[in-house]
Amino acid sequence: MGKLLAVGSMAFDAIETPFGKTDKILGGAAPYIGLAASQFDIDIAIASVIGEDFPESYLSLLKNRNIDTSAIEMVKGGKTFFWSGKYHNDLNSRDTIETQLNVLADFNPVIPEGYKDADVVMLGNLHPSTQLSVIAQMDKKPKLIVLDTMNFWMDNTWDELMQVIAKVDVITINDEEARQLTGEYSLVKAAQKINKMGPKFVVIKKGEHGALLFHEDNIFFAPALPLEEVFDPTGAGDTFAGGFSGYIAATEDISFENMKNAVIYGSNLASFCVEKFGTERMEKLTKREIQQRLLQFKELTQFEIELT
């Protein structure tokens, strides 16, 4: 059984989309990564930080999925990270209304002894120095280190970001971030540049238009499943990352061919995430639903053609 360590934020989110709005609900990268990865038969632990205001019911939700929460630090008297945002009508763009870092501002993860030998480390979107501290705490080099980051860190912590990028095997970013990171409009050229920075594999997410996987001279494209309803895209990228890293941990195969499957599994799980607000859909997801949608992905992409 593979072992996955996921490091990321735990948060309260207040979300508004054209289809409704929420008060404070469970958010942050870590719950989405954890809930997605828990669909696989693996050992998984989350390292994060919360305030004293964080409900026990949210922790119980994770524990009930066999997620080790012992490395989630609770700061007495502290307040949990809070984010609120409003999505535009196309759901591809959003405005951040408020961000309160609270306890996340001083987050210094402590990796549990039982996970310092994790096969796969999923570094959620955090300050690059925090991500570097996680890598430094590992007793041995993991089979795979996966990094998620964003344009904010490119704007404000370039040198530290370059240090962590040099140490990871896979980077997952969206197309806009890939272009900013490299200065290249072509995603093929952007992936080539990122490859030279350190990562062997580059995953470029294109939202409703799917995801691209690059490795050396190989390219794989996974489409996004056309959905009848897209309700809330919050956490879709983190769900993708959790599905991707969870599948790799479960199969313990880091070949390019298996990475293709990981991208499909990540895309598949992310397609469920967007159907409800926050983590609601992921909390009630069944194995049967996952398998049925995987078949839809297969039918969407398979075809036979005679070459003359």
Protein Blocks (a to p, Z undefined) as FASTA:
>chain_A
ZZddddddddddddddfkbccddddedjklmmmmmmmmpccdddddddddfklcfklmmm
mmmnopafklpccdehiacddddddddfkomaccdfbdcfklmmmgccdddfklmmcfbd
cdddddfklmmmmmmmpmbdcfbdcddddfklmmmmmmmmmmmmmmpmbdcddfklmmmm
nopablklmmmmmmmnopabdcddehjnopaddehjbccdddddddfbdfblghklmmmm
mmmmmmmmmnopabfklmmmmmmmmmmmmmmmmmpghjllmmmpcfklmmmmmmmmmmmm
gccdddZZ
